[in-house]
Amino acid sequence: MSALHEDLEASGWTVDGVRELLGPVAADALDREQAVPALLATAPDTPAGRERAAALLRLFQLGRRVPRAALDRALPRLGSRGLVALGLATAAGEDASDEVRSAVELAPYAAVDAEGALDWWLASDPTEVARAGAGHSGALPAEHVLGVGGASRTLAQITVRSPREAVLDVGTGCGIQALHATRHASRVVGTDIDARALAFARFNAALNTPDAVVELRRGSMLEPVAGERFDLVVSNPPFVITPRGSGLTEFTYRDGGAAGDDLVRDLVRSVGDLLAPGGVAQLLGNWEHRRGEAWDERVRSWVAGLGLDAWVVQREVQDPAEYAELWLRDGGQTPERSGDAYARAYEAWLADLASRDVEGVGFGFVTLRRPRAGAGADPGAGPGLAPWVRVEEVTGTVHQPLGGAIADVLAAVDAVRGLSDAELLARAWVVAGDVTEERFHTPGEGSPSVILLRSGGGFSRAVRADTALAAFVGASDGELTGAQIVAALAALLEAPADALAAELAPQVRGLVVDGLLLPPGV
């Protein structure tokens, strides 16, 4: 395995290297699963110095046969025979001119996390592009092990990366979340119901993080770790809402066997049992928007009574037809390729959603946290001590990675959780450096009709403010206390100080939680 890693590091076959090799047009096309430009850019006459990356890309990402001699040059330590011995490829013969075909997809992966930049190579089952290049057609097999897709990247980017003792990755798949966790955790456990997925995860850990130990256990969801406690739990669960009992293929990586969005609901309601005090769980999910029922109230009911801080962010909503089309295409089915089978599957999907009066399906992520002792453990303990719950829709631009921003919000919740309004205003606050103010005026009017306070990073919050709140924020220099600012504003506006304090305190609390106001020195 070390020979393969050394060869890959020296090959130039990285995310940046692929983009340099292909150029922006072909690289973007490959991201859209269009192979032709990449095939042209990696033809046998590839410019000198890029042949190694071209050979590996053609073999593993485009699914094309590559001569043994080209692979021996691309991987001088391991060689084509080593690839075959590792089970990554098959070969027709032993001659240098004989061609080698990939048995898996091996693709470069790049990211930046709390420990800095990384370049890895991750094995999984071949993508649709590679399958097509190898002459395979039709829907994906039910046991397909997915590589790193958009959902995996999202979860990696939103994960809180502070040092943790024990981390759990539920539904580890090819192991990408577990591998990230090894960079900031002492102990990492990954679970999956699929033995093939665990085999890929084991290979990827050995290739990329050989000095870290990832303990892999087979079983459904939380069953393999029942009774244990973790400081961080992450999960890209099989959340897709697939018709049950309709004869459709159910893919292990995305279909959990539950009806509707029950799997996500049950995971949300049960994962807290695994959290140590201060422990955080972060997971992706879908949830149904049902006729006559507000989606946020429905999801809010999932976290009610758990004694956990809970933050649900909805990033997108699709109507039933869009949702069915997305996941049919994800499974390798199109009208052109699948014909009548596609139409029958489409009908089954729409009928299933209609049976529960589903008008749309939300996509987003959930963050849960078990408060430490004395912070939110008793919802009736008094003002500010109940668990913090926020269910919201954020469809605009966010600045990834969001893990740091989410950690900052959780820390701010702790900072203000036990403070009364008077105690909150007794402190000095300072405006965050990325906050700007926007004022909108109606022509001919002297006063602004709208004032927006906007943060430049993280969730790019835009908070609508009145004159008093905008003035409070503008005066927050880290030296004046909130109470001093309120007193000055009350005199200026000729308003009762107590009433103004009561009006501003909850708004200030919200600005602190969202990171627009910070303690001095932060």
C-alpha positions in Angstrom: 0.0 0.0 0.0 2.9 2.4 0.7 4.2 1.8 -2.8 0.8 2.9 -4.3 0.7 5.9 -2.1 4.2 7.0 -3.0 3.4 6.5 -6.7 0.2 8.5 -6.5 1.9 11.4 -4.7 4.5 11.6 -7.4 2.1 11.1 -10.4 0.6 14.6 -10.4 -2.8 13.0 -10.4 -4.5 15.3 -7.9 -7.6 17.4 -8.0 -5.6 20.4 -9.1 -3.4 18.2 -11.3 -6.5 16.9 -13.2 -7.8 20.4 -13.7 -4.4 21.5 -15.1 -4.2 18.4 -17.3 -7.7 18.8 -18.7 -8.2 22.5 -18.7 -11.3 24.2 -17.3 -13.7 23.2 -20.1 -13.0 19.5 -20.0 -12.7 19.5 -16.2 -16.1 21.2 -15.8 -17.6 18.8 -18.3 -16.2 15.8 -16.3 -17.8 17.3 -13.2 -21.1 17.1 -15.2 -20.4 13.5 -16.0 -19.5 14.3 -19.6 -16.4 12.3 -20.6 -15.7 13.2 -24.2 -13.6 16.4 -23.6 -11.6 14.5 -21.0 -11.0 11.6 -23.4 -9.7 14.1 -26.0 -7.4 15.8 -23.4 -5.9 12.5 -22.2 -5.2 10.9 -25.7 -2.0 9.0 -26.2 -0.2 12.1 -27.3 -0.6 13.8 -23.9 2.2 16.4 -23.4 5.3 15.3 -21.7 5.2 15.4 -18.0 1.5 14.6 -17.8 1.4 11.1 -19.1 1.2 9.5 -15.7 -1.8 11.5 -14.6 -3.5 11.0 -18.0 -3.0 7.2 -17.8 -4.5 7.0 -14.3 -7.4 9.3 -15.1 -8.3 7.2 -18.2 -8.1 4.0 -16.3 -9.9 4.8 -13.1 -12.2 7.8 -13.8 -13.0 7.3 -17.5 -13.1 3.5 -17.4 -10.9 3.0 -20.4 -8.4 0.2 -21.0 -4.8 1.3 -20.6 -1.7 -0.7 -21.7 0.4 -2.3 -19.0 3.5 -0.3 -20.2 1.7 3.0 -19.6 0.7 2.0 -16.1 4.1 0.7 -15.3 5.4 4.2 -16.1 2.6 5.9 -14.2 3.2 3.7 -11.1 6.9 2.8 -11.2 7.0 1.3 -7.6 3.8 -0.7 -7.7 3.4 -1.4 -11.4 0.5 -2.8 -13.2 0.9 -6.2 -11.6 0.7 -4.5 -8.2 -2.6 -2.9 -9.2 -4.0 -6.3 -10.1 -2.7 -7.9 -6.9 -4.5 -5.2 -4.9 -7.7 -6.0 -6.7 -7.9 -2.5 -8.2 -7.6 -3.7 -11.8 -7.7 -6.7 -14.1 -5.5 -7.6 -17.1 -5.9 -9.7 -20.2 -2.3 -10.9 -20.3 1.3 -10.3 -19.1 2.8 -8.5 -22.0 3.6 -4.8 -21.9 1.1 -4.2 -24.7 -1.7 -6.1 -23.0 -4.4 -3.8 -21.7 -5.5 -3.3 -18.1 -9.1 -2.5 -17.0 -10.0 -0.9 -13.6 -12.1 -3.0 -11.2 -13.0 0.1 -9.0 -12.9 3.8 -9.3 -9.9 5.4 -7.7 -10.2 9.2 -7.7 -8.3 12.1 -6.3 -9.9 14.1 -3.5 -8.9 17.4 -2.0 -10.1 19.4 0.9 -9.2 21.9 3.6 -10.1 21.2 7.2 -9.0 22.3 10.6 -5.7 20.6 10.1 -5.0 22.2 6.8 -5.0 21.1 3.1 -5.1 17.5 2.1 -4.8 15.4 -1.1 -6.2 11.8 -0.9 -7.2 9.1 -3.3 -10.4 7.3 -2.6 -11.6 4.0 -3.9 -15.3 3.1 -4.5 -17.4 1.4 -7.1 -17.1 2.9 -10.6 -19.2 6.0 -11.4 -21.6 6.2 -14.3 -18.9 7.8 -16.4 -16.5 5.0 -15.7 -19.2 2.3 -16.2 -20.1 3.8 -19.5 -16.5 3.8 -20.6 -16.1 0.2 -19.7 -19.3 -0.7 -21.7 -21.7 -1.2 -18.8 -25.2 0.3 -19.2 -28.4 0.4 -17.2 -29.2 1.1 -13.6 -26.5 0.8 -10.9 -26.4 -2.4 -8.9 -28.2 -2.3 -5.6 -25.0 -2.8 -3.6 -23.2 0.1 -5.3 -20.7 1.8 -3.0 -20.7 5.5 -3.7 -17.6 7.6 -3.8 -17.4 11.2 -2.7 -20.4 13.1 -4.0 -21.9 16.4 -3.2 -23.6 15.2 -0.1 -20.4 13.8 1.3 -18.5 17.0 0.6 -21.3 19.1 2.3 -21.1 16.9 5.4 -17.3 17.2 5.5 -17.5 21.0 5.2 -20.2 21.5 7.9 -18.6 19.2 10.5 -17.2 20.9 13.6 -13.5 20.1 13.6 -12.4 20.9 17.2 -10.3 18.2 18.8 -12.5 15.2 20.0 -11.7 12.1 21.9 -14.2 9.8 20.2 -15.9 10.2 16.8 -18.5 8.0 15.2 -19.3 7.9 11.5 -22.7 6.3 10.9 -23.1 4.8 7.4 -19.5 5.3 6.6 -19.7 4.1 3.0 -16.2 4.6 1.4 -15.0 6.1 4.7 -14.5 9.7 3.8 -16.0 11.2 7.0 -14.1 8.7 9.2 -10.8 9.7 7.4 -11.4 13.3 8.1 -12.1 12.6 11.7 -8.8 10.9 12.2 -7.2 14.3 11.8 -8.8 15.7 15.0 -9.9 12.7 17.0 -8.1 10.1 19.2 -10.6 7.3 18.4 -12.7 6.9 15.3 -15.4 4.3 14.7 -17.3 3.8 11.4 -20.4 1.7 10.9 -22.2 0.4 7.8 -24.6 -2.3 7.0 -22.7 -3.1 3.8 -19.6 -5.3 4.0 -18.4 -4.1 0.6 -18.6 -0.5 1.9 -16.5 -1.4 4.9 -13.9 -3.1 2.7 -13.6 0.1 0.7 -13.4 2.2 3.8 -10.7 -0.1 5.2 -8.7 0.2 1.9 -9.0 4.0 1.9 -7.9 4.3 5.5 -4.8 2.2 4.8 -4.0 4.2 1.7 -4.4 7.7 3.0 -4.2 7.6 6.8 -2.0 4.6 7.6 -0.9 5.9 11.0 -4.5 6.4 12.3 -6.7 3.6 13.5 -10.3 3.5 12.2 -12.4 0.8 13.8 -15.0 -0.4 11.4 -18.1 -2.3 12.5 -20.8 -3.9 10.4 -24.5 -3.3 11.3 -27.5 -1.1 10.8 -27.3 2.5 11.8 -26.6 2.8 15.5 -26.9 -0.9 16.4 -23.1 -1.6 16.4 -22.4 1.1 19.0 -25.4 0.7 21.3 -24.6 1.9 24.8 -21.4 3.7 23.9 -20.7 7.5 24.0 -19.1 9.8 21.5 -18.0 13.4 21.4 -18.9 13.8 17.8 -21.3 11.7 15.6 -21.5 12.4 11.8 -23.8 10.7 9.4 -24.7 10.9 5.7 -27.5 8.4 6.2 -29.6 6.6 3.6 -32.1 9.4 3.7 -33.7 9.1 0.2 -37.5 8.8 0.3 -38.0 5.8 -2.0 -41.3 4.0 -2.7 -41.5 0.8 -0.7 -43.0 -2.5 -2.0 -43.1 -1.2 -5.6 -40.5 -3.4 -7.0 -38.0 -0.6 -7.5 -34.3 -1.2 -6.8 -33.4 0.0 -3.3 -29.7 1.0 -3.2 -27.9 0.3 0.0 -26.0 3.6 0.0 -29.2 5.8 -0.1 -32.3 3.8 0.7 -32.7 2.8 4.4 -35.8 0.7 4.1 -38.1 3.1 6.1 -41.3 4.7 4.7 -41.2 8.4 3.9 -38.7 10.4 6.1 -39.1 8.1 9.1 -35.4 7.0 9.0 -34.1 10.6 9.4 -36.7 11.3 12.1 -35.7 8.1 14.0 -32.0 8.9 13.7 -32.6 12.5 15.0 -34.6 11.2 17.9 -32.1 8.4 18.8 -28.6 9.7 18.1 -28.6 11.8 21.3 -28.4 8.6 23.3 -24.8 8.2 22.0 -23.7 11.8 22.8 -21.4 12.5 25.8 -22.0 15.8 27.6 -21.0 18.5 25.1 -21.1 16.0 22.3 -22.3 17.1 18.9 -24.2 15.1 16.2 -24.3 16.4 12.6 -26.3 14.7 9.8 -27.8 15.3 6.4 -31.4 14.6 5.6 -34.6 14.9 3.7 -38.0 15.7 5.2 -41.4 15.8 3.7 -43.5 19.0 3.3 -47.0 17.8 3.8 -50.2 19.6 2.8 -51.7 21.6 5.7 -48.6 21.1 7.9 -45.8 23.7 8.3 -42.5 21.9 7.5 -40.6 23.6 10.3 -43.2 22.7 12.9 -43.1 19.1 11.7 -39.3 18.9 12.0 -39.3 20.8 15.2 -41.5 18.0 16.7 -38.7 15.6 16.0 -36.4 17.3 18.5 -39.1 18.1 21.1 -38.4 16.7 24.5 -34.9 15.4 23.8 -33.1 17.8 26.1 -30.7 18.6 23.2 -29.7 21.8 21.5 -31.0 21.4 18.0 -30.4 23.4 14.8 -32.0 22.4 11.5 -31.1 24.2 8.3 -33.1 23.6 5.1 -31.0 24.5 2.0 -33.4 23.4 -0.8 -36.9 22.2 -1.6 -37.9 20.1 -4.6 -41.4 19.4 -5.8 -42.4 15.6 -6.1 -41.6 15.5 -9.8 -38.1 17.1 -9.4 -37.4 14.7 -6.5 -38.3 11.6 -8.4 -36.3 12.7 -11.4 -33.2 13.4 -9.3 -33.1 10.0 -7.7 -34.0 8.1 -10.8 -31.1 9.7 -12.6 -28.9 9.1 -9.5 -29.6 5.4 -9.9 -28.7 5.3 -13.5 -32.2 5.5 -15.0 -33.2 7.9 -17.8 -36.1 7.9 -20.2 -33.7 7.1 -23.1 -31.9 4.3 -21.3 -34.7 2.7 -19.4 -37.8 3.3 -21.5 -41.1 2.0 -19.9 -39.3 1.0 -16.7 -38.4 4.6 -16.2 -42.1 5.7 -16.6 -43.3 3.0 -14.2 -40.7 4.0 -11.6 -41.6 7.7 -12.0 -45.3 6.9 -11.4 -44.5 4.8 -8.4 -42.5 7.7 -6.9 -45.2 10.2 -7.4 -47.9 7.9 -6.1 -45.9 7.2 -2.9 -45.4 10.9 -2.2 -49.0 11.7 -3.0 -50.2 9.0 -0.6 -48.9 11.1 2.3 -50.0 14.5 0.8 -46.3 15.4 0.1 -46.1 18.7 -1.7 -42.3 19.0 -1.6 -39.2 17.5 -0.1 -36.6 19.6 1.9 -32.9 19.0 1.8 -30.7 20.2 4.6 -28.7 19.3 7.7 -29.2 18.8 11.4 -26.9 19.7 14.3 -27.6 18.3 17.7 -25.7 18.8 20.9 -26.0 17.4 24.4 -25.5 20.4 26.8 -23.0 20.0 29.5 -24.2 19.6 33.1 -26.1 22.7 34.2 -26.7 24.0 30.7 -30.0 23.1 29.2 -30.4 19.7 31.0 -33.7 20.8 32.5 -36.1 22.6 30.1 -37.9 24.0 33.1 -34.9 25.3 35.0 -35.5 28.9 34.2 -35.0 31.6 31.5 -32.1 30.9 29.1 -31.5 27.4 30.4 -33.9 25.4 28.1 -32.3 23.7 25.1 -31.6 26.0 22.2 -33.7 25.1 19.2 -33.6 26.7 15.7 -35.4 25.5 12.6 -34.8 27.7 9.6 -34.4 27.9 5.8 -31.1 29.3 4.4 -31.3 29.1 0.6 -28.8 31.9 -0.2 -25.0 31.8 -0.6 -23.0 30.4 2.3 -19.3 30.4 2.7 -18.0 26.8 3.1 -16.5 25.3 5.1 -19.2 26.0 7.6 -17.8 23.9 10.4 -16.1 26.8 12.1 -19.1 29.0 11.8 -21.3 26.3 13.4 -18.9 25.8 16.2 -18.9 29.6 16.8 -22.7 29.6 17.0 -22.7 26.8 19.5 -20.1 28.6 21.6 -22.1 31.8 21.5 -25.2 29.9 22.6 -23.3 28.7 25.6 -22.0 32.2 26.3 -25.5 33.8 26.5 -27.6 30.8 27.6 -27.6 31.6 31.3 -27.6 35.4 31.0 -30.6 37.4 31.9 -31.4 40.4 29.7 -29.8 42.7 32.4 -26.7 40.6 32.5 -26.4 40.5 28.7 -26.6 44.3 28.5 -24.2 44.7 31.4 -21.4 43.3 29.1 -19.5 45.1 26.4 -19.8 43.8 22.8 -17.9 44.6 19.6 -19.1 44.4 16.0 -17.6 41.5 14.1 -15.1 42.7 11.4 -17.1 41.3 8.5 -20.3 43.1 9.4 -21.6 45.8 7.0 -24.7 48.0 7.2 -27.0 48.6 4.2 -29.6 51.4 4.1 -32.4 51.7 1.6 -34.1 55.0 1.1 -37.4 55.8 -0.7 -36.8 58.7 -3.0 -37.6 62.0 -1.2 -37.6 60.4 2.3 -34.9 61.4 4.8 -35.0 58.3 6.9 -34.2 54.8 5.5 -37.1 52.5 4.8 -34.9 49.4 5.4 -31.7 48.9 7.4 -29.8 45.6 7.0 -26.9 44.3 9.1 -25.1 41.8 7.0 -22.3 39.4 8.0 -19.7 38.6 5.3 -18.8 35.1 6.2 -20.3 31.8 7.3 -24.1 31.9 6.7 -24.0 35.4 5.3 -26.7 36.5 7.7 -28.8 39.6 6.8 -30.6 40.9 9.8 -33.3 43.6 9.4 -32.8 46.4 12.0 -34.6 49.4 13.1 -32.9 52.7 13.9 -32.4 51.8 17.6 -30.8 48.4 16.9 -28.6 49.8 14.1 -27.4 52.5 16.5 -26.7 50.0 19.2 -24.6 47.9 16.9 -22.8 51.0 15.6 -21.9 52.1 19.1 -20.7 48.6 20.2 -16.9 49.3 20.3 -16.0 46.8 23.0 -15.7 49.5 25.7 -19.2 50.7 26.3 -21.5 48.2 27.9 -24.9 47.4 26.4 -26.6 49.2 29.3 -24.6 52.4 28.7 -25.5 52.3 25.0 -29.2 51.8 25.8 -29.1 54.7 28.3 -27.6 57.0 25.7 -30.1 55.9 23.0 -33.0 56.3 25.3 -32.0 59.9 26.0 -31.5 60.5 22.3 -34.7 59.0 21.2 -36.7 60.3 24.2 -37.8 56.8 25.0 -38.1 55.0 28.4 -34.8 53.2 29.1 -36.4 50.1 30.5 -38.7 49.7 27.5 -35.9 50.2 25.1 -33.7 47.7 27.0 -36.6 45.1 26.9 -36.9 45.7 23.1 -33.2 45.5 22.3 -32.0 42.7 24.6 -33.5 39.7 22.6 -32.3 41.2 19.4 -28.8 41.7 20.8 -28.9 38.1 22.0 -29.7 37.0 18.5 -26.8 39.0 17.0 -24.4 37.5 19.5 -25.5 33.9 18.6 -25.2 34.7 14.9 -21.7 36.2 15.3 -22.5 39.8 14.4 -21.6 40.9 17.9 -18.6 39.4 19.7 -17.0 39.7 23.2 -14.1 42.2 23.1 -10.8 40.6 22.1 -12.3 37.8 20.0 
